[in-house]
């Protein structure tokens, strides 16, 4: 009986691990080489990413104070 329970527990943990790996692939941000060549571009992309995450998820992000100075 205990072996059956242990097998079931392992199956559940394996399922949880699989789902966690799927979520991590979706949430993991990776820089794209040569996509942002200048610091200003990188900052704008980071600000846009933070805004997108804040609007579309329940993950809290640091507020974007301003991108005005970069654009001018």
Secondary structure by P-SEA (a helix, b strand, c coil): caaaaaaaaaaaaaaaaaaaaaaaaaabbbbcccccccaaaaaaaaaaaaaaaaaccccccccccccccccc
